[in-house]
Amino acid sequence: MTEKTKVAMVGFGTIGTGVARLLLDRGDRSSRHAKGTLHLQAIVDPDTKRSRGIDLPAGLLTDDLTRVTGDPEITVVAQLIGGLEPARTIMLQLLESGKDVVTANKALLAEHGPELFRRARQLGRSIAFEAAVAGGVPIITGIGQCLAANQVESLHAILNGTSNFILTRMEERGQDYAAAVSEAQSRGYAEADPTMDVDGSDAAQKLAIMAQLAFGAQVDWKNIPRAGIDNVELADLRWACELGYRLKLLAVAQLVPEGLELHVSPTLVRHGTPLAEVRGAYNAISVVGDAVGRVFFEGLGAGQMPTASAVVGDLIDMALGHTEITFGALQLWPDGEGRVAVREPGDVSSRFYLRLNVEDRPGVLAEIAGVLGWHEISIASVIQHEADEEAPQKSIVPLIIMTHTATEGAAATAMETIDGMPFVRPGSVRMRVYDS
């Protein structure tokens, strides 16, 4: 007789529909790995009428959560509700009713991870969350299990496919930001309100989860310094290309002797490096471990089936008992202080790209160089093209400066001084540079 693990879903949106397809239409795949069948016993959603384009067995879909919480034969639940509430309350109800839980909700974990994981441990339950970071890319398993022999030294990641798609379209087709956002929305890569994607918040939430997993850092995602792509101009993508770089929204966690550096920002990434070549709605994570060296993960970071793939993978691990072992061993979001201190943002070092709009007259570069030098910022290269005779303000030209390594604090203070100079016009830009 084929062994069955009875599972349920709470939430039947885009991702839930993909999970149902995999369980109902392709259950033979899971049975090969789970030593039996994952039997979908119930789907709970407040909307039981809307068509999802999938045929369900009669009686499977319900709006009654007690069909799951009150059924002791259901041992594992995929909780696929977005947002913070009622997702948090439902997650606690599922744990308290004796269920192990799989989730794809990164915002919930970034905001309430300590509470949820503490409660799961108290109840002897497990939480799996591969789909919460980078969709179908197996980065949680990669860091938590496959690289367990390593001290992770750094993570450099493209964690938001929407932003990467927008930047790709701007670079490849010369679209302005608004047009690229509109196309992302029409393709289903961006929400009607794309703010969380384009302002860096989504990437910061995912980075907070990865920092906990890789470094044991207890960090509120809202405290991670972040800048998004919502102010990126086509001019900066063109200048980056001329300098041999490509612009990416990069999430970084780097362990140095002074502590852990965390930030999310548009960054110039050198052409020819793996991260620079990640196009469209893809995610990628470059991980450096002290034993393995550099490894690279890439794949679709969102979308129905890639994310559903990660959810079902977690369901299989739950059925096999793997998650119970790893959940207990990893001790994610433990009580007390984190294992590593987070550095002050102003102390973090980088090379920088500066774009200044300045008057085209003698002495300007010397004065700007003087300010940078006063703040111990050394210039690596300078580009200043001749003024365009057709430009509305032909006396104003872009001045592009690439610096050597400097601290974030020094660079910010120097730029504040430079922006106040009488020959500098509004619209200055400062971005990090990543060469590895």
Summary of the structure (lengths in Angstrom):
residues: 436
radius of gyration: 24.3
end to end distance: 54.1
largest distance: 86.4
contacts: 1481
relative contact order: 0.13
helix: 40%
strand: 26%
